[in-house]
Amino acid sequence: MLKLITCLSLLFAANKAQAQTAEDSVKKVVNNLFTAMITSDSTLLKTCFADGAILQTISKKAGVEIKSEPLSEFVSLVGTQAKGSLDERIQFDVIRIDDDLAIAWTPYSFYYKSVFSHCGVNSFQLVRIGGAWKIQYLVDTRRKNDCK
């Protein structure tokens, strides 16, 4: 009986560790994105995204407007900035995973050349491709007021 309890305990611990590893691997991809931004590393940045990834921003200048940005333009922009210029500070609020699909919700504050620019929330949709998480869709909000 003791062997059965020990085996079940080990099995439960292994399953729990695997779930934590999946969440940590999602966080790692998202963190790599922001590491790439602050270090101006376009090569690292490209590894974070799936082919055909979609990047959008919700703006409220004249009503709600959704602006799309091609991934290639974002990668190019990041690669041309001086190191330390693009500093987006995030907090992980929610992460959910189901099989090969994950979401991450990350409130943020953005600083350009050490000066506060704006805040908002990032909503990431990630897909596990070939065993690695990739960002398929990123949409964010941007505002200058009501920042925490």
N, C-alpha and C positions, 0 to 999 in steps of 0.2 A: 504494500500500500504506500509506503514511504517513497518507493521508486516511482510509482505512478504520480504522486503529488509533485515530486521533484521534476519529472519529465514535463508535466503540465505547466509548472512554474517556469521552466526554461523555455517552453514553447511560447507562453504568454509574453515573456520578456523579449524574446526574439521578434515576435510580431510587433511589439511596442517600439522596439529599436528600429525596425524597418520603417514604421510610420514616421518616426522622427527623422530618419534619414531622408525620406521622400520630401518632407517639409523643408529640411535643411538644404536639399539640393535645389529646390525652387528658390529659396532665399539666396543661394549662392549665385544663380544666374542673374537675379535682379540686382544683387550687390555688385556683380561684375559689370553690369551696365553703368552704374554710377561710379565705379572705380575707373572704368574706361573714360567716362566724361571728365573726371577731375584730373586724370593723367594724360588726356588728349590722345588716347590709344585707340585709333580707329580699327586696328586689327582685332583687339580684344572685343571691341564693341560689336563688330560683325558676327563674332561667335555667339553672341547672346540671342540672335534673332533667327527665326525660320526664314527660308526662302519665301518671298511674297508677303512678308510681315506688313501689317498695316499700322501706321502711326497717325493718331488724330488728337486734336485739341478742341475742347468746347469753349467757345468765346461768347461773351455777352455784351459786345460793344453796341450793337444795334439789334437787340433781340438775341435769341440763341442761334449761334452759328457754329457749324462743325467744319474745322479746317483739317485737311489731310496734308501730310508731309511725306514725300517719298523717302524710304529708308536710305537710299543712296545720298540724298541731300543731307540728312541727319548725320550720317557717317562722315561725309566730307566736312561738314561744319565742325564736328568734334575734333577731327584730325587737324584742323587749321588753327585751333585756339591755343593760346599759351597755357602750359600746364598750370593747373590751379584756378583757371578762369571760370570753369563751369562746375559749380559746387552745389549739388542737389542733396539735401539732407532729408532722409526718409525715416519713417517708422513703419514697421509691419503691424498692421491692424488685423487683417483677416487673411488667412491662407486656407484654401480648400482644395482637396485633391480627389479626383475620381478616375481611377485607372490611368489613362494617358492625357488627362485634361486637368489643369490646375488654374486657379485664380489667385491673385494677390492684390490686396487693397492697401495702398501706402500713402498716407498723408505726407506732404513734403513742404519744405521751404527751399527756395532757390536763391542762390547768391551768385552774382556775376562780378568777377574780380573783387571778391570779398564784400560787395555791397548788396544788401537785400534787394531782390528784384520782385518776387512774387511767391505765392503759396498756392496750394491746391491739393488735389488727390490724384494719384495714378491708379488706374485699373488695368491690371495685366491679365491677359489670357495666355497661358503657356500650354504647349503640346510636347509630349515626350516623343522624340523622334530618334530612332536608333539607340534608345536607352538614355538619351540626354534631353533635358528640358530646354526648350527654345521659346522665345517670346513670339507669339503669332499676332497678337493684337495688343496695342497700348493706346489707351485714351486717357486724357487728363483734363482737369479743370485748372484754370489760372485766374488768380485774383490778387489784388494788392491790399484789400481790406479784409477784416475778420480773420486774420491769421493768428494761430495760437503760438 
